[in-house]
Amino acid sequence: MPRLKSLSVMSDVISDASLRLTGSSAAQRRFSLFSLGTSALIIAFVSALLLSGCAGSDGQKDDTDIWSESKLYSEATDKLNDADYAKCGKYFDKLEARFPFGPYSQQAQINAAYCYWKAQEQAQALVAIDRFIKLHQGSPTLDYAYYLKGLITFNDDLGWLGKFTGQDLSERDPKAAKEAFESFKVVVERFPDSKYAPDSLDRMRYIVNSLAEADVIVARFYYQRGAYLAAANRAQLVIRDYDRAPAVEEALYILTKSYEKLGMTQLSNDTARVFKLNFPDSPMLETGQRVQKERRWWQIWNK
């Protein structure tokens, strides 16, 4: 199929990355006590600190306070292996906070991000992974860190209701999808030999296709309500930015029909010729329906 003349920035990134692939601690915390003027006040203040150190935020004693670094890491790892993600995230957070320069600090940060992600605590997961990336640009696991950040922001868990109704990424807020694209792009471009690069590239393709699909949904909405100029503008955006996405087929159809409704016969005929050149076997100009739709996300990731 001849490629449309209009090139997409995202599509070009994916194309270039495909060629390359086939060819190939936290800052130290300082605490200080201020003088209170009298020895009695100092004693009371220190006693309060000791008491608060023996209790958790809910007033209950935190048994992990007396654990050694290796003990805390072992317990956190056990919780991770047991799929107790909420607790393992908290344990790894405590490990990194109490022993910021210990041998487990880096691993604790990235493990905390993973645990929070699996526990569906996206905000905490992003905080943890962003901190790791900022502090450890020389880490040998940096490729995985960017890949994990992509997974966190990709947020493909639509829940049982999303699966039941057939919802996909194109029907959600595109901001997270674009952020995920940028993280996967780092993996593909900076770490082309990484074992995470092929999957990152697949997800980049899927994100581009989903973003194109989202814009086609908007164009279709405008067309069905008689806003033909708005429909034509949105269809042109899809053709310009996502020229190799499956949604281009419907975008060209909407553009052809919108020009026709606006009385722009010559433009409508020209667009129809482009449609037939790029999709010679498509019956959409006659039926108005796309025969084959892109596979749902769970058919891609949950093979």
FITI-547608 format. One record per residue (C-alpha): residue number from 0; x, y, z. Coordinates in nm, 2 decimals. Layout:
N
R     i        x        y        z
R   NUM        X        Y        Z
...
***
This chain:
303
R     i        x        y        z
R     0     0.00     0.00     0.00
R     1     0.15     0.33    -0.10
R     2     0.23     0.55     0.20
R     3     0.04     0.87     0.23
R     4     0.25     1.18     0.16
R     5     0.18     1.34     0.50
R     6     0.42     1.21     0.76
R     7     0.35     1.17     1.13
R     8     0.61     1.25     1.39
R     9     0.50     0.95     1.60
R    10     0.49     0.72     1.30
R    11     0.84     0.83     1.20
R    12     0.98     0.76     1.55
R    13     0.83     0.41     1.54
R    14     0.97     0.34     1.19
R    15     1.32     0.46     1.27
R    16     1.31     0.26     1.59
R    17     1.21    -0.06     1.41
R    18     1.51    -0.03     1.18
R    19     1.74     0.00     1.47
R    20     1.59    -0.29     1.66
R    21     1.60    -0.52     1.36
R    22     1.97    -0.42     1.31
R    23     2.07    -0.49     1.62
R    24     2.03     0.77     4.68
R    25     1.81     0.98     4.78
R    26     2.00     1.28     4.93
R    27     2.11     1.22     5.29
R    28     1.85     1.33     5.55
R    29     1.97     1.56     5.82
R    30     1.79     1.61     6.15
R    31     1.85     1.86     6.42
R    32     1.71     1.94     6.76
R    33     1.67     2.30     6.86
R    34     1.74     2.40     7.22
R    35     1.43     2.46     7.43
R    36     1.59     2.67     7.69
R    37     1.56     2.43     7.99
R    38     1.67     2.08     8.06
R    39     1.31     1.98     8.15
R    40     1.17     2.08     7.82
R    41     1.46     1.90     7.64
R    42     1.38     1.58     7.83
R    43     1.01     1.61     7.75
R    44     1.08     1.67     7.38
R    45     1.32     1.38     7.34
R    46     1.07     1.15     7.52
R    47     0.80     1.25     7.28
R    48     1.02     1.17     6.99
R    49     1.11     0.83     7.13
R    50     0.74     0.75     7.18
R    51     0.64     0.86     6.84
R    52     0.92     0.65     6.69
R    53     0.77     0.34     6.84
R    54     0.43     0.39     6.68
R    55     0.30     0.39     6.33
R    56     0.10     0.67     6.18
R    57    -0.22     0.52     6.33
R    58    -0.08     0.51     6.68
R    59     0.01     0.14     6.66
R    60     0.36     0.01     6.71
R    61     0.56    -0.04     6.39
R    62     0.75    -0.37     6.43
R    63     0.97    -0.29     6.13
R    64     1.15    -0.01     6.32
R    65     1.38    -0.26     6.49
R    66     1.45    -0.45     6.17
R    67     1.80    -0.44     6.02
R    68     1.85    -0.34     5.65
R    69     1.88    -0.70     5.54
R    70     1.58    -0.81     5.74
R    71     1.36    -0.54     5.59
R    72     1.48    -0.62     5.24
R    73     1.41    -0.99     5.30
R    74     1.06    -0.93     5.43
R    75     0.98    -0.68     5.15
R    76     1.10    -0.94     4.89
R    77     0.89    -1.21     5.05
R    78     0.58    -0.98     5.02
R    79     0.66    -0.92     4.66
R    80     0.69    -1.29     4.59
R    81     0.36    -1.35     4.77
R    82     0.20    -1.08     4.55
R    83     0.12    -0.87     4.86
R    84     0.19    -0.56     4.65
R    85     0.05    -0.30     4.89
R    86     0.27    -0.41     5.18
R    87     0.58    -0.48     4.97
R    88     0.56    -0.12     4.83
R    89     0.55     0.02     5.19
R    90     0.84    -0.20     5.30
R    91     1.06    -0.11     5.01
R    92     0.98     0.26     5.07
R    93     1.08     0.23     5.44
R    94     1.40     0.05     5.34
R    95     1.51     0.32     5.10
R    96     1.42     0.60     5.35
R    97     1.60     0.44     5.65
R    98     1.91     0.32     5.46
R    99     1.95     0.56     5.16
R   100     2.31     0.47     5.11
R   101     2.28     0.10     5.17
R   102     2.34    -0.18     4.91
R   103     1.97    -0.23     4.87
R   104     1.87     0.13     4.82
R   105     1.85     0.14     4.44
R   106     1.67    -0.19     4.41
R   107     1.43    -0.08     4.68
R   108     1.33     0.23     4.49
R   109     1.25     0.05     4.17
R   110     1.09    -0.24     4.35
R   111     0.86     0.00     4.54
R   112     0.75     0.15     4.20
R   113     0.67    -0.19     4.07
R   114     0.48    -0.29     4.38
R   115     0.27     0.02     4.39
R   116     0.20    -0.02     4.02
R   117     0.08    -0.38     4.07
R   118    -0.13    -0.25     4.37
R   119    -0.29     0.00     4.13
R   120    -0.16     0.29     4.33
R   121    -0.04     0.48     4.02
R   122     0.04     0.81     4.19
R   123     0.28     0.65     4.44
R   124     0.43     0.43     4.16
R   125     0.51     0.74     3.95
R   126     0.67     0.92     4.24
R   127     0.89     0.62     4.31
R   128     1.00     0.56     3.95
R   129     1.06     0.93     3.88
R   130     1.28     0.95     4.19
R   131     1.48     0.65     4.07
R   132     1.52     0.79     3.71
R   133     1.63     1.13     3.85
R   134     1.89     0.99     4.09
R   135     2.03     0.70     3.89
R   136     2.09     0.80     3.53
R   137     2.39     0.57     3.53
R   138     2.21     0.26     3.66
R   139     2.23    -0.06     3.45
R   140     1.86    -0.10     3.51
R   141     1.77     0.24     3.37
R   142     1.61     0.08     3.06
R   143     1.38    -0.11     3.28
R   144     1.30     0.20     3.48
R   145     1.18     0.38     3.17
R   146     0.99     0.07     3.06
R   147     0.82     0.05     3.39
R   148     0.73     0.42     3.38
R   149     0.57     0.35     3.04
R   150     0.37     0.06     3.19
R   151     0.25     0.27     3.48
R   152     0.13     0.56     3.26
R   153     0.00     0.33     2.99
R   154    -0.26     0.22     3.24
R   155    -0.42    -0.04     3.02
R   156    -0.62    -0.20     3.31
R   157    -0.97    -0.10     3.21
R   158    -1.13    -0.33     3.47
R   159    -1.39    -0.59     3.42
R   160    -1.65    -0.34     3.31
R   161    -1.42    -0.20     3.04
R   162    -1.36    -0.55     2.91
R   163    -1.73    -0.64     2.92
R   164    -1.83    -0.33     2.72
R   165    -1.54    -0.36     2.48
R   166    -1.38    -0.03     2.58
R   167    -1.02     0.03     2.46
R   168    -0.75     0.29     2.50
R   169    -0.89     0.51     2.23
R   170    -1.19     0.59     2.44
R   171    -0.99     0.72     2.73
R   172    -0.80     1.04     2.81
R   173    -0.51     1.05     2.56
R   174    -0.28     1.24     2.80
R   175    -0.16     0.93     2.98
R   176    -0.11     0.75     2.65
R   177     0.11     1.02     2.52
R   178     0.32     1.02     2.84
R   179     0.36     0.64     2.81
R   180     0.46     0.68     2.44
R   181     0.75     0.91     2.55
R   182     0.87     0.66     2.81
R   183     0.87     0.37     2.57
R   184     1.04     0.59     2.31
R   185     1.33     0.65     2.55
R   186     1.37     0.27     2.58
R   187     1.37     0.21     2.21
R   188     1.60     0.50     2.12
R   189     1.85     0.50     2.41
R   190     1.85     0.13     2.47
R   191     1.79    -0.04     2.13
R   192     1.95    -0.37     2.25
R   193     1.74    -0.38     2.57
R   194     1.52    -0.69     2.61
R   195     1.24    -0.44     2.68
R   196     1.28    -0.26     2.35
R   197     1.07    -0.49     2.13
R   198     0.77    -0.48     2.36
R   199     0.81    -0.10     2.40
R   200     0.80    -0.06     2.02
R   201     0.48    -0.27     2.01
R   202     0.32    -0.06     2.27
R   203     0.42     0.26     2.09
R   204     0.25     0.13     1.77
R   205    -0.06     0.05     1.97
R   206    -0.06     0.39     2.14
R   207    -0.03     0.57     1.80
R   208    -0.32     0.36     1.66
R   209    -0.53     0.43     1.97
R   210    -0.47     0.81     1.95
R   211    -0.56     0.80     1.58
R   212    -0.87     0.60     1.66
R   213    -0.97     0.86     1.93
R   214    -0.95     1.14     1.68
R   215    -1.16     0.94     1.43
R   216    -1.42     0.89     1.69
R   217    -1.44     1.27     1.73
R   218    -1.45     1.32     1.35
R   219    -1.73     1.07     1.33
R   220    -1.92     1.24     1.60
R   221    -1.90     1.57     1.42
R   222    -2.00     1.42     1.09
R   223    -2.31     1.24     1.23
R   224    -2.43     1.57     1.38
R   225    -2.39     1.77     1.06
R   226    -2.08     1.96     1.17
R   227    -1.90     1.87     0.84
R   228    -1.63     2.14     0.85
R   229    -1.53     2.03     1.20
R   230    -1.54     1.66     1.09
R   231    -1.32     1.74     0.79
R   232    -1.06     1.92     1.01
R   233    -1.04     1.64     1.26
R   234    -1.01     1.38     0.98
R   235    -0.73     1.58     0.82
R   236    -0.55     1.58     1.16
R   237    -0.56     1.20     1.16
R   238    -0.42     1.17     0.81
R   239    -0.15     1.42     0.88
R   240    -0.03     1.29     1.22
R   241    -0.10     0.92     1.20
R   242    -0.06     0.84     0.83
R   243     0.01     0.47     0.89
R   244    -0.25     0.40     1.15
R   245    -0.55     0.17     1.06
R   246    -0.79     0.46     1.15
R   247    -0.67     0.65     0.84
R   248    -0.91     0.44     0.63
R   249    -1.21     0.59     0.81
R   250    -1.05     0.93     0.83
R   251    -1.03     0.94     0.45
R   252    -1.39     0.83     0.42
R   253    -1.51     1.10     0.66
R   254    -1.31     1.36     0.47
R   255    -1.45     1.25     0.14
R   256    -1.81     1.26     0.27
R   257    -1.76     1.59     0.45
R   258    -1.63     1.76     0.14
R   259    -1.93     1.62    -0.05
R   260    -2.17     1.75     0.21
R   261    -2.00     2.09     0.20
R   262    -2.04     2.10    -0.18
R   263    -1.67     2.08    -0.24
R   264    -1.70     1.83    -0.53
R   265    -1.35     1.85    -0.66
R   266    -1.19     1.80    -0.32
R   267    -1.43     1.51    -0.25
R   268    -1.34     1.34    -0.57
R   269    -0.97     1.39    -0.51
R   270    -0.99     1.24    -0.16
R   271    -1.19     0.95    -0.29
R   272    -0.91     0.88    -0.54
R   273    -0.65     0.89    -0.25
R   274    -0.88     0.65    -0.06
R   275    -0.90     0.40    -0.35
R   276    -0.52     0.42    -0.40
R   277    -0.44     0.34    -0.04
R   278    -0.73     0.10     0.03
R   279    -0.81    -0.06    -0.30
R   280    -1.00    -0.35    -0.14
R   281    -1.20    -0.15     0.10
R   282    -1.57    -0.14     0.06
R   283    -1.61     0.15     0.30
R   284    -1.69     0.41     0.03
R   285    -2.00     0.21    -0.06
R   286    -2.09     0.06     0.28
R   287    -1.96     0.33     0.52
R   288    -1.83     0.05     0.75
R   289    -1.47    -0.07     0.82
R   290    -1.46    -0.44     0.77
R   291    -1.17    -0.52     1.01
R   292    -1.12    -0.33     1.33
R   293    -0.80    -0.33     1.54
R   294    -0.77    -0.60     1.80
R   295    -0.86    -0.51     2.15
R   296    -0.58    -0.44     2.39
R   297    -0.63    -0.76     2.59
R   298    -0.59    -0.96     2.27
R   299    -0.25    -0.80     2.23
R   300    -0.11    -0.82     2.58
R   301    -0.29    -1.12     2.72
R   302    -0.20    -1.38     2.46
***
